[in-house]
Structures are given as C-alpha cells and as structure tokens.
Amino acid sequence: MVAKITGVVVRETVPDSDFEQADEVELVDLAPDDLIERLHEGRVYVPGLATRAVENFFNKGNLIALRELALRRMAERVDLQMAEYRADHAIAKTWPAAERLLVCVGPGPTSASLVRATRRMALGLRAPWYAAHVETPAAANLAPADRDRLEATKHLAEQLGGEVVTLAGTDVAEELIAFARQRNVTKIVIGKPARPRWQEWLRGSFVYEMTRRSGDIDVYVISGTESPGRRSPVRATWRSTRDYAFAVAVVAACTGLSWLAFPYFAPVNLVMVYLAGVLIVSLRSGRGPSILASILGVAAFDFCFIPPYLSFAVSDTQYVFTLLAPLVRAG
C-alpha cells in the first residue's frame, strides 16, 4: 500500500503478525508540516539527503496519505479491542464510536437497489457495511427464481465491498436487531413495505417491528426499484395462471363445503364460507385472483343457495346485500 502511494518500495518493515500479536501499539503522530520542518533542520537526515527526501518520498501529499493510513490501522486495532471488551462484558447497547451500516436483503426484486443505496451511504460515511438475510422455515418453499435472485443480490453485495451474513431464525426482526447489536451497527437500511395495509394488520408490519425494537440504532426506510431483466416472462405467466387456478379451486371447495352445511344453516350464514375463501386467495395470490374468486363465489352462491335454485335470478332483494359482501371484501 505504501508503494502504491509513494512509488517507493520500503525495505524497513516488520511482519504483519508482529503488529497483530503485540500487546500494545503506540502511534507517534506528527503533522506533515512539522515533519518537513524537522527534515529541513537536519533532525531526521543529513541536509543533503533531507532535501532529496522532501522532494520525493517525504513530500506533503505522501505524508498526508501515510498519516491517514497509520491512523486507520490504529483505528482498526482500537475497534477490535472495543468489540472484545463489549463481548467480554455482555454489553448490548450500541456504542456509536464509528458508523456501521446494515442492509436487510431478501428474495424480492428491490433488494439489489437497497444494496446499492447502502453502499453509497457507506462510501459517504467511510464506514463498513453488512448485508444480512434471515433464513426462516418458509425459505424452504422459495421458488427457484426467487432463490436465484437472492443469491445474485448476495453476490452483488460482496462485489461492492459489503460483508454478507446469513442468519437463521423464525423472527426476522429479532435476528437482525441481535446481529446489529453484536456488530455495533449504528444504521439499518430496510425497504418500504410493498404489501397492502390490511395485510400488515393481519401478518404484522416488519417496518414497525424494526423501528420499535431498534432502540438507539437509526433505521432508514427507503424505496427500492426492481432490478431489470431478472423476471422470466414464462415463469411470470405460469405463476399468474397458477394463482387464478387456485382461486377457482378455492371457490369450488367453498361451494362443496356450503352444500354439505346447507341443510343446517341459513343461506346468509353460508356466505361466510365464501368470504373466508376470498380472504385465503387474497393473502396467497393477490388482488386479481381474489376478485375472480369473489365473482365466482357470488355466482355459485346465487346459483346453488338462493331461491329460485339453479338459477341466477334473485327472488328476494335482501339477498342483494348478501351477494355484495364477497365483492366488497375482494376490493
């Protein structure tokens, strides 16, 4: 590194292992102008050698760069000592002595842009950063395309200089916060939620859990853009077809279950079966399939369970509001 900065290969060196194994290291720091003044005074080299040294190896630009190199090397050593002290004394609170960033990545199409945004932040802060993914039991059911995208995002983080970490657990927020405190992370970067608000009410909000548990760690919620060229049109079409087929199957199952319960319950009560089916489809497959499920559910309910039976006519206007319930739920 010194040779790259100064253009001179220094021979007076000691092995890195000696530096790393030393019990104590003391840095004798001196401002570049003060060192140049000492050189001119002949307190480092004899006058003739001092002049050549100032013009070449010991010019002010080289000295500034070498000073930064020495200070950074010492900072790394002090940082390691602080990490060991925190571990020995079981200190969980973040000590913001230096900035460290953590970005949460997953199989989603926006993770790559989150990685790039974190790298830009890290460059601006001149801070190390981590890219962490939490493997949950549900990860075993990831589609091949999603798993490929996740691996590509991890590889991108490594290429950009981040440290990639894979964690395991059932609570994603808990695992990420625990890792952040272990590594003394000061800033966590997560993506904006893409799910509808009602799904967050049912399943819980990841953003809320991260901000609630982060304590003294700053949490940055940023928007991401989908990576171009990652999604296969054939796979996307197949997945869409499968989702709509699932909606049809759920409506058929709801109709069969309602048919069995029809002798024991009023028709108004049976609409709850279709409402549950629409909810299941919306949670699994999204808005389009859930709308299809609601339309088919209304048609099947009207045809099978509202007089006149086996007809789409409605003899009693009170059933009109009953038929509107699944449609409202899908919307």
C-alpha positions in Angstrom: 0.0 0.0 0.0 2.8 2.4 0.8 4.5 1.6 -2.6 1.2 2.4 -4.4 1.0 5.8 -2.6 4.6 6.9 -2.8 6.0 4.9 -5.7 8.8 3.6 -3.5 9.2 0.1 -2.1 10.1 0.4 1.6 12.5 -2.2 2.9 12.4 -1.3 6.6 9.3 -3.3 7.5 8.1 -5.7 10.2 5.7 -8.7 9.6 2.0 -8.0 10.0 1.9 -10.8 12.5 4.1 -8.9 14.9 1.8 -5.9 14.8 -1.3 -8.0 15.3 0.1 -10.1 18.2 1.6 -7.1 20.0 0.0 -6.5 23.5 0.3 -2.7 23.0 0.9 -0.5 20.0 1.7 3.2 20.4 1.3 5.7 17.5 3.7 8.6 17.5 1.8 11.1 15.4 3.2 14.2 13.8 1.7 16.7 11.4 3.2 16.7 7.9 4.4 20.3 8.2 6.1 19.6 11.4 7.9 16.6 10.0 9.0 18.5 6.9 10.4 21.2 9.2 12.4 18.7 11.2 13.8 17.3 7.9 14.9 20.8 6.8 16.5 21.3 10.2 18.6 18.1 9.7 17.0 16.3 12.6 16.0 13.2 10.5 18.6 13.0 7.7 21.8 14.9 7.0 21.0 18.0 5.0 21.7 16.6 1.5 19.6 13.5 2.0 16.9 15.6 3.7 16.4 17.8 0.6 16.0 14.8 -1.7 13.7 13.1 0.8 11.4 16.1 1.0 11.2 16.3 -2.8 10.4 12.6 -3.2 9.2 10.2 -0.6 8.5 12.8 2.2 6.6 15.4 0.1 3.5 16.7 1.9 0.9 14.8 -0.2 2.6 11.5 0.6 2.9 12.3 4.2 -0.8 13.1 4.5 -1.7 9.8 2.9 0.7 7.8 5.0 -0.6 9.6 8.1 -4.2 8.6 7.3 -3.0 5.0 6.6 -1.4 4.8 10.1 -4.4 6.4 11.8 -6.8 3.9 10.1 -4.6 1.0 11.0 -4.6 2.1 14.6 -8.4 2.7 14.5 -8.9 -0.9 13.3 -6.9 -2.1 16.3 -8.8 0.0 18.8 -12.1 -1.1 17.2 -11.2 -4.7 17.7 -10.3 -4.0 21.3 -13.7 -2.3 21.8 -15.5 -5.3 20.2 -13.7 -7.7 22.5 -14.5 -5.6 25.6 -18.2 -5.4 24.6 -18.3 -9.2 24.2 -16.5 -9.9 27.5 -18.8 -7.6 29.4 -22.0 -8.6 27.5 -22.7 -5.0 26.5 -25.8 -4.9 24.2 -26.2 -1.2 23.9 -24.8 0.3 20.7 -21.7 2.5 21.1 -21.7 4.9 18.1 -17.9 5.4 18.2 -17.8 4.7 14.5 -20.5 4.3 11.8 -21.5 0.8 10.7 -24.4 0.0 8.3 -26.6 -3.0 7.9 -28.9 -3.6 4.9 -31.6 -6.3 5.1 -31.9 -8.3 1.9 -34.3 -10.9 0.7 -35.6 -12.6 -2.5 -37.6 -9.5 -3.5 -36.8 -7.6 -6.7 -35.9 -4.4 -4.9 -33.1 -5.9 -2.7 -30.4 -5.1 -5.2 -31.2 -1.4 -5.2 -31.2 -1.4 -1.4 -27.7 -2.9 -1.5 -26.5 -0.2 -3.9 -28.1 2.6 -1.8 -26.4 1.2 1.3 -23.1 1.1 -0.4 -23.4 4.8 -1.4 -24.2 5.7 2.2 -21.2 3.7 3.4 -18.9 5.5 1.0 -20.2 8.8 2.1 -19.7 7.9 5.8 -16.5 5.9 5.0 -18.0 3.1 7.1 -18.0 -0.7 6.8 -21.4 -2.3 6.0 -23.1 -5.6 6.1 -25.8 -7.3 4.0 -27.8 -9.7 6.1 -30.5 -12.2 5.1 -32.6 -14.2 7.6 -33.4 -17.8 6.6 -36.8 -18.8 8.1 -38.6 -22.1 7.8 -40.7 -20.6 5.0 -37.5 -20.1 2.9 -37.6 -23.8 2.0 -40.6 -23.1 -0.2 -39.0 -20.3 -2.2 -39.5 -20.5 -5.9 -36.3 -21.2 -7.9 -36.5 -17.7 -9.5 -36.7 -16.1 -6.0 -33.8 -18.1 -4.7 -31.7 -17.2 -7.8 -32.5 -13.5 -7.2 -31.5 -13.8 -3.6 -28.1 -15.3 -4.4 -27.5 -12.7 -7.1 -28.2 -10.0 -4.5 -25.7 -11.5 -2.1 -23.1 -11.8 -4.8 -23.7 -8.1 -5.7 -23.1 -7.1 -2.0 -19.8 -8.9 -1.9 -18.7 -7.3 -5.2 -19.5 -3.8 -3.8 -17.4 -4.4 -0.7 -20.0 -5.5 1.9 -19.8 -8.4 4.3 -22.6 -10.8 3.5 -24.2 -12.6 6.5 -26.9 -15.3 6.5 -28.8 -15.7 9.8 -31.3 -18.3 10.8 -34.5 -17.9 12.9 -38.2 -17.5 12.9 -38.4 -13.9 13.9 -36.7 -11.8 11.2 -36.7 -8.5 13.1 -35.3 -10.1 16.2 -32.4 -11.8 14.4 -31.5 -8.6 12.6 -31.5 -6.5 15.7 -29.5 -9.0 17.6 -26.9 -9.1 14.8 -26.8 -5.3 14.6 -26.1 -5.0 18.4 -23.4 -7.7 18.2 -21.6 -5.9 15.5 -22.2 -2.4 17.0 -24.2 -1.3 13.9 -25.4 2.3 14.0 -27.7 2.4 11.0 -30.0 -0.2 9.5 -31.4 0.1 6.0 -34.7 -1.6 5.0 -37.1 -1.3 2.1 -40.5 0.3 2.1 -43.3 -2.3 2.5 -44.9 -3.4 -0.7 -47.9 -5.2 0.8 -51.3 -3.5 1.3 -52.0 -2.1 4.7 -54.6 -4.7 5.6 -52.1 -7.4 5.0 -49.8 -5.7 7.5 -52.6 -5.7 10.0 -53.1 -9.4 9.6 -49.5 -10.5 9.3 -47.7 -7.8 11.2 -45.5 -4.9 9.9 -41.8 -5.6 9.5 -41.0 -1.9 9.4 -42.9 -1.3 12.6 -41.2 -4.2 14.4 -37.7 -3.0 13.3 -38.3 0.6 14.4 -39.9 -0.5 17.7 -37.0 -2.8 18.6 -34.1 -0.8 17.2 -33.7 1.4 20.3 -30.7 3.6 19.8 -30.0 2.3 16.3 -31.2 4.5 13.4 -33.5 2.8 10.9 -33.7 4.1 7.3 -36.7 3.1 5.3 -36.1 3.7 1.6 -37.8 2.8 -1.6 -36.3 0.4 -4.0 -36.6 -0.2 -7.7 -36.9 -3.6 -9.3 -33.8 -5.0 -11.0 -34.3 -5.1 -14.8 -34.0 -8.3 -16.7 -34.5 -10.6 -13.7 -38.0 -11.8 -14.2 -38.8 -14.5 -16.7 -42.0 -13.8 -18.7 -42.7 -17.6 -19.0 -42.4 -18.1 -15.2 -44.4 -15.0 -14.5 -47.2 -16.2 -16.8 -47.2 -19.6 -15.3 -47.4 -18.2 -11.8 -50.3 -15.9 -12.8 -52.1 -18.9 -14.3 -51.5 -21.0 -11.2 -52.8 -18.2 -8.9 -56.1 -17.9 -10.9 -56.5 -21.7 -11.0 -56.0 -21.7 -7.2 -58.9 -19.1 -6.9 -61.2 -21.3 -8.9 -60.3 -24.3 -6.8 -61.0 -22.4 -3.6 -64.4 -21.4 -4.8 -65.2 -25.0 -5.8 -64.1 -26.1 -2.3 -66.3 -23.4 -0.6 -69.3 -24.5 -2.7 -68.8 -28.1 -1.7 -68.5 -27.2 2.0 -71.5 -25.0 1.8 -73.5 -27.7 0.1 -72.8 -30.0 3.0 -73.8 -27.4 5.5 -76.9 -26.1 3.6 -79.4 -28.3 5.3 -78.3 -27.0 8.7 -77.6 -23.3 8.2 -79.5 -20.4 6.6 -78.1 -19.1 3.3 -77.0 -15.8 4.9 -74.6 -17.8 7.2 -73.1 -19.7 4.3 -71.8 -16.5 2.7 -69.1 -16.5 5.5 -67.6 -19.6 3.9 -67.1 -17.7 0.6 -65.7 -14.7 2.5 -63.1 -16.9 4.1 -62.2 -18.3 0.7 -61.8 -14.9 -0.8 -59.6 -13.9 2.2 -57.4 -17.0 1.6 -57.0 -16.2 -2.1 -56.1 -12.6 -1.4 -53.5 -13.4 1.1 -51.8 -16.0 -1.1 -52.3 -14.7 -4.6 -53.1 -11.0 -4.6 -55.9 -8.8 -5.8 -56.6 -10.1 -9.3 -57.2 -13.8 -8.2 -59.2 -12.6 -5.2 -61.5 -10.5 -7.4 -62.1 -13.6 -9.6 -62.8 -15.7 -6.5 -65.3 -13.1 -5.3 -67.2 -13.0 -8.7 -67.2 -16.8 -9.0 -68.2 -17.1 -5.3 -71.2 -14.7 -5.8 -72.3 -16.6 -8.9 -72.0 -20.1 -7.2 -73.8 -18.9 -4.0 -76.6 -17.3 -6.0 -76.9 -20.4 -8.3 -76.9 -23.0 -5.6 -78.3 -21.5 -2.4 -80.6 -18.6 -3.2 -84.1 -19.2 -4.4 -85.1 -19.9 -7.1 -82.4 -22.6 -7.0 -80.2 -23.5 -10.0 -80.8 -20.0 -11.4 -79.1 -16.7 -11.3 -82.3 -14.9 -10.5 -82.8 -13.4 -7.1 -86.4 -13.5 -5.7 -85.7 -11.6 -2.5 -84.0 -8.2 -2.6 -82.5 -8.8 0.9 -80.0 -11.3 -0.7 -78.6 -8.5 -2.9 -76.7 -7.1 0.0 -75.5 -10.6 1.0 -74.1 -11.1 -2.5 -72.2 -7.8 -2.4 -70.2 -8.8 0.7 -67.7 -11.0 -1.1 -67.2 -8.3 -3.8 -66.5 -5.7 -1.2 -64.1 -8.0 0.6 -62.1 -8.6 -2.6 -61.8 -4.9 -3.4 
